[in-house]
Amino acid sequence: MAISNQNKVKRSFWCLAFSFFLLLAVVSTPPVPASAGDKVRVGVVFSADVPYYRDIHRYFIKTLKEKGIYGKIDFLVQKPHPDPIAWSNALRKLYVYDASIIITYGPGTSETVKYEISDVPVFYAGLYSNDTVLENAHFAGGVEYTLPVTSLLRYLRKMDSVKRIGIFFFPPERTSVEEARKVQERCIALGLEPVMLPVHKSSEIGEKLRLFDLDGLYITGSAFMLRYFPEYASEVKRQKIRVVTSSGGLEDKAMLSLYSDPFLIGRELSGLLVGYLKNGRKGDFKIVRRNRLVFNYAISKEMGIDIPLELLTEADEVIR
Protein backbone atom coordinates (compact mmCIF):
# COMPACT_ATOMS: atom_id res chain seq x y z
CA MET A 1 0.00 0.00 0.00
CA ALA A 2 2.87 2.38 0.84
CA ILE A 3 4.48 1.65 -2.55
CA SER A 4 1.18 2.32 -4.30
CA ASN A 5 0.81 5.66 -2.53
CA GLN A 6 4.41 6.54 -3.41
CA ASN A 7 3.72 5.84 -7.08
CA LYS A 8 0.65 8.02 -6.94
CA VAL A 9 2.67 10.85 -5.44
CA LYS A 10 5.28 10.49 -8.19
CA ARG A 11 2.63 10.49 -10.90
CA SER A 12 0.99 13.58 -9.36
CA PHE A 13 4.36 15.32 -9.22
CA TRP A 14 5.14 14.68 -12.88
CA CYS A 15 1.61 15.68 -13.94
CA LEU A 16 1.98 18.96 -12.09
CA ALA A 17 5.45 19.52 -13.54
CA PHE A 18 4.19 18.83 -17.06
CA SER A 19 1.25 21.21 -16.56
CA PHE A 20 3.60 23.90 -15.27
CA PHE A 21 5.98 23.66 -18.25
CA LEU A 22 3.03 23.57 -20.65
CA LEU A 23 1.64 26.75 -19.08
CA LEU A 24 5.07 28.37 -19.21
CA ALA A 25 5.37 27.54 -22.89
CA VAL A 26 1.99 29.09 -23.64
CA VAL A 27 2.76 32.26 -21.69
CA SER A 28 6.20 32.71 -23.22
CA THR A 29 5.14 31.89 -26.77
CA PRO A 30 5.78 34.91 -29.03
CA PRO A 31 2.88 36.46 -30.98
CA VAL A 32 1.63 34.89 -34.15
CA PRO A 33 4.23 35.70 -36.81
CA ALA A 34 3.23 37.84 -39.74
CA SER A 35 3.75 34.88 -42.06
CA ALA A 36 1.18 32.69 -40.32
CA GLY A 37 -1.95 31.71 -42.19
CA ASP A 38 -4.37 33.09 -39.59
CA LYS A 39 -4.85 36.83 -39.35
CA VAL A 40 -3.84 38.65 -36.19
CA ARG A 41 -6.74 40.56 -34.66
CA VAL A 42 -5.69 44.11 -33.79
CA GLY A 43 -8.04 46.49 -31.99
CA VAL A 44 -7.70 50.24 -32.57
CA VAL A 45 -9.37 52.87 -30.38
CA PHE A 46 -9.46 56.58 -31.20
CA SER A 47 -9.74 59.11 -28.36
CA ALA A 48 -12.15 60.94 -30.68
CA ASP A 49 -13.25 60.65 -34.30
CA VAL A 50 -11.32 63.69 -35.52
CA PRO A 51 -9.16 64.41 -38.61
CA TYR A 52 -5.81 64.27 -36.80
CA TYR A 53 -6.24 60.72 -35.51
CA ARG A 54 -7.74 59.67 -38.83
CA ASP A 55 -4.58 60.96 -40.55
CA ILE A 56 -2.34 59.02 -38.15
CA HIS A 57 -4.34 55.86 -38.81
CA ARG A 58 -4.33 56.42 -42.57
CA TYR A 59 -0.53 56.75 -42.70
CA PHE A 60 -0.21 53.79 -40.32
CA ILE A 61 -2.26 51.58 -42.66
CA LYS A 62 -0.46 52.95 -45.72
CA THR A 63 2.93 51.99 -44.28
CA LEU A 64 1.70 48.50 -43.31
CA LYS A 65 0.57 47.99 -46.91
CA GLU A 66 3.99 49.08 -48.16
CA LYS A 67 5.59 46.55 -45.82
CA GLY A 68 3.30 43.81 -47.20
CA ILE A 69 1.77 42.99 -43.83
CA TYR A 70 -1.62 44.72 -43.93
CA GLY A 71 -3.44 41.72 -45.42
CA LYS A 72 -2.33 39.55 -42.50
CA ILE A 73 -4.09 41.72 -39.91
CA ASP A 74 -7.78 41.86 -39.00
CA PHE A 75 -8.48 45.40 -37.72
CA LEU A 76 -11.31 46.23 -35.33
CA VAL A 77 -11.65 50.02 -35.10
CA GLN A 78 -13.57 51.91 -32.39
CA LYS A 79 -14.17 55.69 -32.54
CA PRO A 80 -15.93 56.66 -29.29
CA HIS A 81 -16.88 60.14 -28.12
CA PRO A 82 -14.16 61.85 -26.04
CA ASP A 83 -15.53 60.75 -22.71
CA PRO A 84 -13.99 58.45 -20.05
CA ILE A 85 -17.03 56.12 -19.97
CA ALA A 86 -17.10 55.87 -23.76
CA TRP A 87 -13.35 55.14 -23.82
CA SER A 88 -13.79 52.33 -21.26
CA ASN A 89 -16.70 50.79 -23.17
CA ALA A 90 -14.79 50.84 -26.47
CA LEU A 91 -11.79 49.10 -24.90
CA ARG A 92 -13.98 46.48 -23.25
CA LYS A 93 -15.58 45.67 -26.59
CA LEU A 94 -12.19 44.92 -28.10
CA TYR A 95 -11.37 42.69 -25.15
CA VAL A 96 -14.62 40.78 -25.65
CA TYR A 97 -13.83 40.45 -29.37
CA ASP A 98 -10.51 38.77 -28.43
CA ALA A 99 -8.17 41.39 -29.85
CA SER A 100 -4.60 40.06 -29.66
CA ILE A 101 -3.12 43.57 -29.72
CA ILE A 102 -4.63 46.96 -28.90
CA ILE A 103 -3.58 50.34 -30.33
CA THR A 104 -4.76 53.63 -28.84
CA TYR A 105 -4.70 57.07 -30.47
CA GLY A 106 -4.55 60.15 -28.27
CA PRO A 107 -4.31 60.75 -24.53
CA GLY A 108 -7.81 59.69 -23.46
CA THR A 109 -7.81 56.06 -24.52
CA SER A 110 -4.09 55.70 -23.84
CA GLU A 111 -4.68 56.64 -20.21
CA THR A 112 -7.90 54.65 -19.80
CA VAL A 113 -6.46 51.42 -21.23
CA LYS A 114 -4.18 51.05 -18.20
CA TYR A 115 -7.25 50.49 -16.03
CA GLU A 116 -9.20 48.30 -18.45
CA ILE A 117 -6.68 45.95 -20.11
CA SER A 118 -3.96 44.04 -18.30
CA ASP A 119 -3.15 40.93 -20.35
CA VAL A 120 -3.07 42.23 -23.96
CA PRO A 121 -0.09 44.12 -25.45
CA VAL A 122 -0.92 47.79 -25.98
CA PHE A 123 0.74 50.34 -28.26
CA TYR A 124 -0.18 54.04 -28.15
CA ALA A 125 0.34 56.94 -30.56
CA GLY A 126 -0.27 60.68 -30.73
CA LEU A 127 0.50 61.74 -27.14
CA TYR A 128 2.26 64.87 -25.94
CA SER A 129 5.60 63.60 -24.62
CA ASN A 130 5.53 62.62 -20.97
CA ASP A 131 8.28 60.65 -19.23
CA THR A 132 5.85 59.03 -16.77
CA VAL A 133 4.13 57.32 -19.69
CA LEU A 134 7.43 56.09 -21.08
CA GLU A 135 8.29 54.52 -17.74
CA ASN A 136 4.99 52.63 -17.51
CA ALA A 137 5.64 48.93 -18.07
CA HIS A 138 1.98 48.42 -19.00
CA PHE A 139 2.66 49.40 -22.62
CA ALA A 140 4.43 47.29 -25.22
CA GLY A 141 5.50 50.47 -27.03
CA GLY A 142 4.37 53.90 -28.12
CA VAL A 143 4.89 57.01 -30.21
CA GLU A 144 4.88 60.45 -28.58
CA TYR A 145 5.69 63.94 -29.80
CA THR A 146 7.34 67.06 -28.48
CA LEU A 147 6.39 70.66 -29.20
CA PRO A 148 8.22 73.96 -28.66
CA VAL A 149 5.46 75.63 -26.62
CA THR A 150 7.49 78.82 -26.23
CA SER A 151 7.76 79.16 -30.02
CA LEU A 152 3.97 79.07 -30.37
CA LEU A 153 3.56 81.90 -27.89
CA ARG A 154 6.34 83.94 -29.47
CA TYR A 155 4.77 83.55 -32.91
CA LEU A 156 1.53 84.83 -31.47
CA ARG A 157 3.22 87.88 -29.93
CA LYS A 158 4.96 88.70 -33.21
CA MET A 159 1.65 88.63 -35.06
CA ASP A 160 -0.21 90.91 -32.69
CA SER A 161 -0.15 92.52 -29.27
CA VAL A 162 -1.70 90.06 -26.84
CA LYS A 163 -1.68 90.15 -23.06
CA ARG A 164 -4.32 87.74 -21.71
CA ILE A 165 -4.29 84.18 -23.02
CA GLY A 166 -6.87 81.54 -22.15
CA ILE A 167 -5.63 77.94 -22.03
CA PHE A 168 -8.25 75.30 -22.81
CA PHE A 169 -7.67 71.75 -21.56
CA PHE A 170 -9.68 68.63 -20.65
CA PRO A 171 -8.85 67.33 -17.12
CA PRO A 172 -9.52 63.61 -17.86
CA GLU A 173 -6.68 63.77 -20.42
CA ARG A 174 -3.55 63.89 -18.26
CA THR A 175 -1.20 65.05 -21.02
CA SER A 176 -3.60 67.89 -21.86
CA VAL A 177 -3.36 69.04 -18.23
CA GLU A 178 0.44 68.83 -18.23
CA GLU A 179 0.68 70.77 -21.48
CA ALA A 180 -1.62 73.46 -20.06
CA ARG A 181 0.61 73.81 -17.02
CA LYS A 182 3.68 74.15 -19.20
CA VAL A 183 1.97 76.83 -21.31
CA GLN A 184 1.00 78.64 -18.12
CA GLU A 185 4.64 78.70 -16.99
CA ARG A 186 5.85 79.95 -20.38
CA CYS A 187 3.21 82.70 -20.46
CA ILE A 188 4.35 84.00 -17.09
CA ALA A 189 8.00 83.89 -18.22
CA LEU A 190 7.09 85.92 -21.32
CA GLY A 191 5.14 88.51 -19.35
CA LEU A 192 1.72 87.28 -20.51
CA GLU A 193 -1.31 86.69 -18.28
CA PRO A 194 -2.45 83.06 -18.51
CA VAL A 195 -6.04 82.05 -17.70
CA MET A 196 -6.48 78.32 -17.08
CA LEU A 197 -9.74 77.09 -18.63
CA PRO A 198 -10.57 73.47 -17.72
CA VAL A 199 -13.71 72.13 -19.38
CA HIS A 200 -15.67 68.98 -18.53
CA LYS A 201 -18.47 69.28 -21.09
CA SER A 202 -18.71 70.97 -24.47
CA SER A 203 -21.11 73.73 -23.35
CA GLU A 204 -18.45 75.03 -20.95
CA ILE A 205 -16.33 76.10 -23.93
CA GLY A 206 -18.92 78.68 -24.98
CA GLU A 207 -19.61 79.70 -21.38
CA LYS A 208 -15.96 80.46 -20.67
CA LEU A 209 -15.45 82.27 -23.94
CA ARG A 210 -18.28 84.62 -22.95
CA LEU A 211 -17.20 84.90 -19.31
CA PHE A 212 -13.53 85.82 -19.78
CA ASP A 213 -12.14 88.79 -21.69
CA LEU A 214 -9.32 87.20 -23.71
CA ASP A 215 -6.85 88.48 -26.31
CA GLY A 216 -5.58 85.03 -27.24
CA LEU A 217 -6.49 81.41 -26.85
CA TYR A 218 -4.27 78.32 -26.63
CA ILE A 219 -5.88 74.96 -27.48
CA THR A 220 -3.94 72.02 -26.00
CA GLY A 221 -3.47 68.66 -27.71
CA SER A 222 -6.76 67.30 -26.42
CA ALA A 223 -9.13 64.86 -28.16
CA PHE A 224 -12.03 66.59 -26.41
CA MET A 225 -11.02 70.02 -27.69
CA LEU A 226 -10.36 68.67 -31.18
CA ARG A 227 -13.89 67.31 -31.26
CA TYR A 228 -15.84 70.21 -29.74
CA PHE A 229 -13.89 73.45 -30.19
CA PRO A 230 -14.91 73.82 -33.89
CA GLU A 231 -18.53 74.26 -32.73
CA TYR A 232 -17.52 77.53 -31.06
CA ALA A 233 -15.22 78.90 -33.76
CA SER A 234 -17.81 81.51 -34.79
CA GLU A 235 -17.90 82.89 -31.23
CA VAL A 236 -14.11 83.15 -31.25
CA LYS A 237 -14.21 85.07 -34.53
CA ARG A 238 -16.94 87.36 -33.25
CA GLN A 239 -14.76 88.30 -30.27
CA LYS A 240 -11.67 88.50 -32.49
CA ILE A 241 -9.68 86.20 -30.23
CA ARG A 242 -6.33 85.06 -31.66
CA VAL A 243 -6.19 81.25 -31.53
CA VAL A 244 -3.06 79.10 -31.52
CA THR A 245 -3.03 75.35 -31.08
CA SER A 246 -0.75 72.35 -30.76
CA SER A 247 -3.44 70.14 -32.32
CA GLY A 248 -3.53 69.04 -35.92
CA GLY A 249 -7.00 69.24 -37.49
CA LEU A 250 -7.82 72.79 -36.38
CA GLU A 251 -5.94 74.57 -39.16
CA ASP A 252 -9.15 76.12 -40.53
CA LYS A 253 -10.16 77.40 -37.07
CA ALA A 254 -6.88 78.64 -35.60
CA MET A 255 -4.69 81.50 -36.76
CA LEU A 256 -1.59 79.45 -36.00
CA SER A 257 -1.15 75.67 -35.69
CA LEU A 258 2.04 73.87 -34.70
CA TYR A 259 1.65 70.11 -34.40
CA SER A 260 3.49 66.84 -34.82
CA ASP A 261 3.50 65.35 -38.32
CA PRO A 262 0.84 62.57 -38.43
CA PHE A 263 2.72 60.83 -41.25
CA LEU A 264 5.78 60.31 -39.04
CA ILE A 265 3.66 59.13 -36.12
CA GLY A 266 1.85 56.61 -38.32
CA ARG A 267 5.11 55.38 -39.83
CA GLU A 268 6.80 54.91 -36.44
CA LEU A 269 3.74 53.09 -35.11
CA SER A 270 3.76 50.66 -38.03
CA GLY A 271 7.40 49.86 -37.29
CA LEU A 272 6.55 49.04 -33.68
CA LEU A 273 3.71 46.73 -34.69
CA VAL A 274 5.73 44.93 -37.36
CA GLY A 275 8.62 44.40 -34.92
CA TYR A 276 6.25 42.88 -32.39
CA LEU A 277 4.51 40.61 -34.89
CA LYS A 278 7.76 39.29 -36.32
CA ASN A 279 9.82 38.73 -33.21
CA GLY A 280 7.81 39.79 -30.17
CA ARG A 281 9.85 42.96 -29.68
CA LYS A 282 8.54 45.17 -26.87
CA GLY A 283 9.64 48.24 -24.99
CA ASP A 284 10.25 50.56 -27.95
CA PHE A 285 9.10 54.13 -27.32
CA LYS A 286 9.58 56.71 -30.06
CA ILE A 287 9.44 60.50 -29.85
CA VAL A 288 8.61 62.42 -33.03
CA ARG A 289 10.25 65.85 -32.98
CA ARG A 290 9.40 67.14 -36.46
CA ASN A 291 6.42 69.49 -36.47
CA ARG A 292 4.24 71.22 -39.05
CA LEU A 293 3.72 74.98 -38.85
CA VAL A 294 0.52 76.30 -40.47
CA PHE A 295 -0.61 79.94 -40.64
CA ASN A 296 -4.21 80.75 -41.51
CA TYR A 297 -3.79 83.99 -43.41
CA ALA A 298 -7.52 84.15 -44.18
CA ILE A 299 -8.44 84.38 -40.49
CA SER A 300 -5.74 86.96 -39.71
CA LYS A 301 -6.89 89.09 -42.64
CA GLU A 302 -10.50 88.89 -41.47
CA MET A 303 -9.40 90.14 -38.03
CA GLY A 304 -7.26 92.88 -39.55
CA ILE A 305 -3.98 91.34 -38.37
CA ASP A 306 -0.92 91.30 -40.62
CA ILE A 307 1.31 88.24 -40.31
CA PRO A 308 4.96 89.32 -40.69
CA LEU A 309 6.62 88.02 -43.84
CA GLU A 310 9.40 86.41 -41.81
CA LEU A 311 6.81 84.18 -40.12
CA LEU A 312 5.10 83.25 -43.39
CA THR A 313 8.41 82.08 -44.86
CA GLU A 314 8.88 79.71 -41.90
CA ALA A 315 5.49 78.05 -42.43
CA ASP A 316 5.00 74.61 -43.94
CA GLU A 317 1.60 75.77 -45.16
CA VAL A 318 -0.24 79.09 -45.48
CA ILE A 319 -4.03 78.99 -45.77
CA ARG A 320 -5.30 81.91 -47.85
Buried (B, 14 or more C-beta within 10 A) or exposed (E): EEEEEEEEEEEEEEEEEEEEEEEEEEEEEEBBEBEEEEEBBBBBBBBBBBBBBBBBBBBBBBBBEEEEBBEBBBBBBBBBBBBBEBBBBBBEBBBEEEBBBBBBBBBBBBBBBBEBBEEBBBBBBBBBBBEEBEEBEEBBBBBBBEBBBBBBBBBBBEBBEBEBBBBBBBEBBBBBBBBBBBBBEBBEEBEBBBBEBBBEEBEBBBEBBEEBEBBBBBBBBBBBBBBBBBEBBEEBBEBEBBBBBBBBBBBBBBBBBBBBBBBBBBBBBBBBBBBBBBEBBBEBBBBBBEBBBBBBBEBBEEBEBEBEEEBEEEBEEBBE
